[in-house]
Amino acid sequence: MRKLDLFEKGQQEIAAIAKVMSHPARIAILQFLAATPTCISGDISDFLPLSRTTVSQHLKDLKYAGLIKGEVEGLKIKYCLNKKGIEKMKQLFGDLLEEITPEEEKNCS
């Protein structure tokens, strides 16, 4: 058994998404895809200050986390945000923030 397995499923899901979101390049990719009116077919690295291989790895991580979709279209891959994945992330983090918001400031000194 892994130590990770000792934590609740929801805690594990939040931690996995937080890990993916911990790199500014991935946040930039999500923002870029959100601001684009259609799915991107082609090389996203043309729009970001990163190499193709670096962008490719970040896209792979975002896809694995369920935050984006990538479909093969000819010789290119068409990328879009995954609405279900984004909604799940919003719900998980919203619930967490609600849970950990203190009702009043505690004196811990």
Phi, psi and omega per residue, in radians:
M1 nan 2.370 3.082
R2 -1.492 2.635 3.100
K3 -1.047 -0.566 3.103
L4 -0.998 -0.606 -3.116
D5 -1.187 -0.214 3.122
L6 -1.363 -0.159 -3.116
F7 -1.777 2.723 -3.124
E8 -1.085 2.687 -3.125
K9 -1.006 -0.759 3.139
G10 -1.081 -0.683 3.105
Q11 -1.143 -0.690 3.112
Q12 -1.146 -0.701 3.132
E13 -1.130 -0.778 3.124
I14 -1.075 -0.780 -3.129
A15 -1.094 -0.701 -3.135
A16 -1.140 -0.767 3.123
I17 -1.198 -0.688 3.114
A18 -1.065 -0.651 3.121
K19 -1.126 -0.760 3.110
V20 -1.131 -0.682 -3.096
M21 -1.389 -0.004 -3.053
S22 -1.401 -0.007 3.129
H23 -1.983 2.248 -3.103
P24 -1.074 -0.460 3.102
A25 -1.133 -0.677 -3.135
R26 -1.209 -0.653 3.080
I27 -1.132 -0.748 3.113
A28 -1.072 -0.697 3.120
I29 -1.120 -0.801 3.117
L30 -1.068 -0.756 3.125
Q31 -1.117 -0.713 3.118
F32 -1.086 -0.822 -3.141
L33 -1.132 -0.632 3.134
A34 -1.189 -0.591 -3.104
A35 -1.448 -0.172 -3.093
T36 -1.635 2.198 -3.043
P37 -1.200 -0.345 3.115
T38 -2.249 2.942 3.063
C39 -1.165 2.554 -3.102
I40 -1.543 2.116 3.046
S41 -1.944 1.938 -3.109
G42 2.344 -2.725 -2.991
D43 -1.664 1.874 3.131
I44 -1.152 -0.401 -3.141
S45 -1.121 -0.312 3.050
D46 -1.128 -0.400 -3.065
F47 -1.831 -0.083 -3.101
L48 -2.190 2.656 -3.125
P49 -1.435 0.860 -3.094
L50 -2.365 2.743 3.093
S51 -1.248 2.814 3.124
R52 -1.045 -0.728 -3.116
T53 -1.167 -0.643 3.113
T54 -1.171 -0.805 3.110
V55 -1.072 -0.718 3.140
S56 -1.033 -0.744 3.120
Q57 -1.148 -0.724 3.116
H58 -1.137 -0.689 3.087
L59 -1.102 -0.703 3.110
K60 -1.061 -0.775 3.137
D61 -1.129 -0.733 3.123
L62 -1.156 -0.660 3.120
K63 -1.188 -0.769 3.124
Y64 -1.046 -0.626 3.128
A65 -1.339 -0.124 3.115
G66 1.432 0.252 -3.097
L67 -1.567 -0.361 3.064
I68 -2.337 2.842 3.034
K69 -2.060 2.534 3.071
G70 -2.373 2.132 -3.130
E71 -2.112 2.398 3.123
V72 -1.246 2.262 3.097
E73 -2.332 1.675 -3.049
G74 1.196 -2.170 3.124
L75 -1.623 -0.011 -3.086
K76 -2.049 2.938 3.068
I77 -2.005 2.334 -3.129
K78 -1.686 2.109 -3.080
Y79 -1.916 2.425 3.072
C80 -2.514 2.801 2.980
L81 -1.188 2.576 3.056
N82 -1.691 1.802 -3.052
K83 -0.954 -0.757 3.141
K84 -1.101 -0.728 3.130
G85 -1.148 -0.730 3.117
I86 -1.148 -0.745 3.116
E87 -1.096 -0.709 3.111
K88 -1.104 -0.753 3.113
M89 -1.087 -0.764 3.121
K90 -1.055 -0.729 -3.139
Q91 -1.156 -0.837 -3.120
L92 -1.047 -0.844 -3.117
F93 -1.260 -0.611 3.074
G94 -1.080 -0.806 3.113
D95 -1.091 -0.741 3.135
L96 -1.095 -0.833 -3.122
L97 -1.109 -0.641 3.076
E98 -1.121 -0.740 -3.112
E99 -1.143 -0.646 -3.042
I100 -1.715 0.065 3.102
T101 -1.346 2.068 -3.132
P102 -1.254 2.527 3.099
E103 -1.233 -0.573 3.111
E104 -2.619 2.798 3.138
E105 -1.248 2.299 3.121
K106 -1.762 2.501 3.093
N107 -1.549 1.934 -3.083
C108 -1.880 0.280 -3.122
S109 -1.589 nan nan
